[in-house]
Amino acid sequence: MFNVLLVVIAGISLLVGGIGIMNIMLATVTERTREIGIRRALGARRSDIIQQFLTETLVLTGSGGLLGVLCGLMCGPIFRFLRTFVSAVSPEIVYTLEPRIALWSVLLSLFISLGVGLIFGVYPARRAAYMSPIEALRHE
């Protein structure tokens, strides 16, 4: 039951994070409408615009995922430091706990981060790519 609750909470967190990424990218598309119109007028294909915005989304989510992994890796040393203070309360339990980090969990979290960025970055990228160049150039 507890594991199911954790999965639901993690899923909701990923959904909220993905929606946040999508909103950031939609704001970026709106701010750069004129740039998109100029690029399209100069001959950029729709696939070029999609690639540009998906790359930007992947860099954004990849750096966020990497920062999250680094924060997670810091939990082990912090735990070891703090257990010296907690050992006075319950020494037998504290010294049997040893934080271990599996490589597969680090890689999985990075891939999930990039996957969420890719999924939620498609709509803003397509919206940017399918703008009319004339309308985009008129935008102020």
N, C-alpha and C positions, 0 to 999 in steps of 0.2 A: 504494500500500500504506500509506504514511504517513497519507494523508488518511482512509482507512478506519479506521485505528487511532484517529485523533483523533475521528472521529464516534462510534465505540464508547465511547471514554472519556467524551465529552460526554454521550452517552445514559445511561450508567451514573450519571454525576454528577447528571443531571436526575432520574433515578429515585430515587436516594438522597435527594436534596433534597426531592422530592415526598413520599416516605415520611416524612421528618422533619416536614414541614408537616402531614401527615395525623395523625401522632402528637401533635403540639402541639395541633391542633384537637380531637382525641379527648379529650385531657386537659382542655381548656377545657370541652368538653361535660360531662364528668364533674364538674368543679368547679361548673358552673353548672346542675346538674340541677334543683335547687330553683327557681331563677329561671325555668327553662324551664317547669316545672310551673305556677308562678304565672301566667306569661304565657298559657299554654294555658288555664288555668282562667278567666282573665279575658276570654277570647275571641280570643286571637291564633290566626290560622290557621296551618296547617303551612307554607304558602308564606311567611308572615312570618318564621317561625323559620329556614327554609332561607335566605331572603334575608339575615337578620341574620348567620348564620354564614358564608355565602359572601362577604358584604361584608367581614367581618373577615378572612377568608382572603386576599381580594384586596388589602386594605390591607397585610397582612403581607408577601405576596409582592411586591407593587408597590414597597413601600419597600425590600425587599431587592434587587430588581432595579435600582432607582434608585441604591442605594448601590454596587452592582456596576458600574454604568455610570460613576459618578463615580470609582471607583477605577481603572477602565480608562482614563478620560480623563486621569487623573493620570500614567499610564505614559509619555505622550509627553514632558511636561516633565522627568520624572525621567530618561528616556532621553537627552534633550538635555544635561542636567546631567552625567550619568555619562560621556557619550562624550568629554568633555574629558579625563577621566582615562585612557580607553582609547586615545585617539588616538596616544599615544606608542608603543603596541605595533604598531598596524596602521592608520595614518592613511587609506590609500586605501579601505579597506573601511568604516570608521566614518563617513566623511563622505558616502558614497554612500547610506547608509541614512537615510531620513527617515520618521518615523512619520506615517501618515495614517489618519484615522478617517472612515469613510463614514457618513452620516446613516442610511442604510438598515440598517446593522449595529447601530446604537444602538437604533433603533426595533424591529428584529426581536428583539433581546435582551430588551427590555422586554415585548414581546408574548409571547414564549416564557415569560418569568417569570410573567406573569399567567395564561397558559394552563396552566402546571403547577399554579399555585395553584388555578385553577378545577377542573381535573380531580381533583386530590387532595383538594379541599375538599368535594366533593359527598357522599362517604360520611359524614363526620362531621356535615354539615349535615342529611342525611336521617335519620341516627341520632337527632339531637336533635329533629327535627320529628315523628318517629313514636314518641316516648316517650309512654307513657300518662300523662296529667296526674296521675292519682291516685297511681300508683307514683312519679312524680317528686316529688310533694309529701311522700311518706313517706320519701324519701331523706334521709339525714343526713350 
